[in-house]
Amino acid sequence: MAEPAAGGPSMALSWREGETVVRWTYDGVDVAIPFPEPPQSVTAWHDPPCVIVVEQLGDPTGHWDGRKRNAVVYDPDGSERVRLTPPERLAGSYHLVGFYAVYPDTRGLVAVVTTRTGDFWGRPNLDTGELTDLHEWR
């Protein structure tokens, strides 16, 4: 469950690894979003209030399908706010695959981007979808 913003409502997230429906409640409103395959990760965040869903990178047989913008930021009402965008510099020689996970740490959110030659992490802007402070994941 995400912590409420100062004095704001809390978000109750209901999702477990392997499930294809992501559910949450925010300010008395229940939301349920189905996906064709189980998401790779789901995170509720409080500032601004949202749920970030990282959709599967490939089909169920494990083949990569080329989706590079597979991390979706949903507003509390269930509408899509923005998709996270991998940095342009990863698209060339790194053979960009897509987002692997988004999760909280002590300084905010971390988004992990997978490429065919290594992984990178950065801080997602939940309004624009851009990543900042990009580093190699080692």
N, C-alpha and C positions, 0 to 999 in steps of 0.2 A: 504494500500500500504506500502510495506517495504521501509525503508530508504536506499539510495544507500551507499555502502561502499565508503570510502574516494576516491572521484573522479570516482567511478565506476557507471555502469548503475543502474537504479532503477528497481524494480520489481512491476508490476501492477497486483495485484491479483483480480480475479473476481469470487466470490463464496458467496452464502448466505445459511444460515441454511435451510436444506430441499432439496437443489439441489443435483443431483447425478453426475454432471460434474463439475470438478474443472478446472478453466482456469487461465492462467497468461501469461504475456508478459515480456520478459527479453531481453534487448539488441536487440530489433527488432524481436525477435522470439516469435511466439504465440504457446502456448501449451494448450491442452485440454485432461484431463484424466477422463474417465467415471468410475463410481463405481456402483456395483449392488444396493447398498443402499446408502442413503445420509451419508457422513462422519459425525463423531461426532464433529470434529473441524478441521479447516484448518488455518495454520499460515504461512505467508511469513517471511523470516528472511534474514538479510544482511551479516552475518559474520559466516561462509561462505554463499554466496547466495544460498538459497534453499527454498523449500516449504515443510512443514511438514503436512501430512494428517493423522488424527486419524480415521481409519476405524471403522465401527460399531462393537461393541462387540458381539452382538447376531443377531439372525434373526429378521425379521420385527415383529414377534409376541412377541418379548421381551425375548425369551429364550437365555441363554448364550450358545455360540457354542464352547467355549474353546480356541478361538484365543487369545494368549497372546502377540504376537508380531504384534499388529495391528496399530502401529504408524510408518509411512513410511516417510523417508526423501528423497525428490526428488531433483536432480540437476536442474539448470535452464532450461536445454534442455528437461526435462521430464523423464530422465532416473532415475531409482531407485538407490540411493546411498547406503542406509543402512536402516534396520529396527531397531527401538529402542528395547532394550532388558531389560526386568524387572530384577532387581537384584536377584540372586539365593536365597538369604535369605528369599525372599517373597514367593518362590515357595512351601515351606513346610507347616508349620502350619498356614500360613496366607490364604491359598486357593486362590492363585493368579487367577484373572480373566483377566486382561489386562489393556491397557492404556485407560484413560477416556478423557484426553485433553492435549494439549500442547499449551502454550500461553506465550507471553512476559510479563516481569515485569521490574522494574527499574534496576535489576542486570543481566538481560539476559533472557533465556528461562526457563520455569518451565514445567515439565512433571508430570502429575498426574496418578498414578497407582492404580487401583481398586482391592481390594481383598474381599473375603466374610466376613472378620472380621474387615475391616477398609481400609481407603485410605492412600496413601503415596505420597510424592512429592520429586522430585530431579531435578538436572540440567543435561540435556542431552548433551552428547558429539556427535556432529553431524557427526563426522568422524568414530567413532567406534560403535555408537549406545548404549553405556553404560551410566548408570545414576550415578551421583556422588552427594555427599552432601544430602543423603536421610534422610527424616524426616516424622514422622506421620502427617497426615492431620487432624487437629482438629479444 
